[in-house]
């Protein structure tokens, strides 16, 4: 892990990503509270979350097309600058009549974020050599948990002491600092170009965007390894959509807790994620990505089942805190193993599009899981649905261990070399 952090370009990107994520969490905690304080309406508060998720459904896949056309380092830099500016209109939200401004600002901020994550994931293999790639992805997963611990505490404290103005200022400054760090990266962010890139008339630009988007779909369709990874990610996304709704109900109905217990449990999972990130970052070279992903998924599912069912035999919240902190450890392995396999299986010229497509698919299935939980939760109850979710992770792990090593070996543990370009495949009747 230390050897990976000694890579100057990666360290700058890692710190920039951490600070940017902390900025996200600062606002995510404070803005819903601000809207609820102004309106007293849960419906108005939920509007902010709707404004945040819509861009992932509309733009994530298309954003990947542009990530594969633009300099990825510059994309990350400009995105952070846009993020810094996008939150400033929230300063005008001082009464319930102005809440719509917060919705627009949230929509713009989320839309800009759709370009950052695919660009960051696509650029990462340029910042470290292949032997450090898994460790780098593990450190990025560590970032997510660090931000989840730091951001809510900082955002809540600033909101309580100084109000929404200070929260917006802190959020904007965080994105500006992240932009400065990204600007210091030396490695080239220019994507590799396919054979037919570059000869483009201005009037045909949007036709090319559509064709390149179709090219990204063709990469997934043509590669059994990538399409299998996309399918496994879909299983996880659907389950997480169910979990997001039913875990709250589980805390209330099965555990007999309230918002305080829910907060303790969510923080405990972040602590486990930090532990997993440190452990994996230190020993990443010892694990093959498919095995890490498969074993991590099995462990995640088993621990989930133990967590959901322990109140049937043991009372109290502390066994739950212990179990959910343990769940955080394999979650890092799942994310790092998955990301590494995708990066190794997709040519540089198409990574942005593939990550964008995965973002859109994941958002759609999380939404589907949320709707399923909303419809069936009152009928089936939280325990049954959460047990199905835990079982789905075990199924995902078994499939990964059985199928992925063979598929990755068949494509030579690297970038698939197509016999024809994706454009020609996509254009066949």
Secondary structure, DSSP 8 states (H G I E B T S, - for coil): -HHHHTSHHHHHHHHHHHHHHHHHHHHHHHHHHHHHHHH--HHHHHHHHHHHHHHHHHTHHHHHHHHTTS-HHHHHHHHHHHHHHHTGGGGG--SGGGHHHHHHHHHHHHHHHHHHHHHHHHHHHHHS-GGGHHHHHHHHHHHHHHHHHHHHHHHHHHHHHH-HHHHHHHHHHHHHHHHHHHHT--S-------TTTT---GGGHHHHHHHHHHHHHHHHHH-HHHHHHHHHHHHHHHHHHHHHHHHHHHHHHTS---HHHHHHHHHHHHHHHHHHHHHHHHHGGGS-HHHHHHHHHHHHHHHHHHHHHGGGT--SSHHHHHHHHHHHHHHHHHHHHHHHHHHHHS-GGGHHHHHHHHHHHHHHHHHHHHHHHHHHHHHH-HHHHHHHHHHHHHHHHHHIIIIIHHHHHHTTTS----SS-HHHHHT--
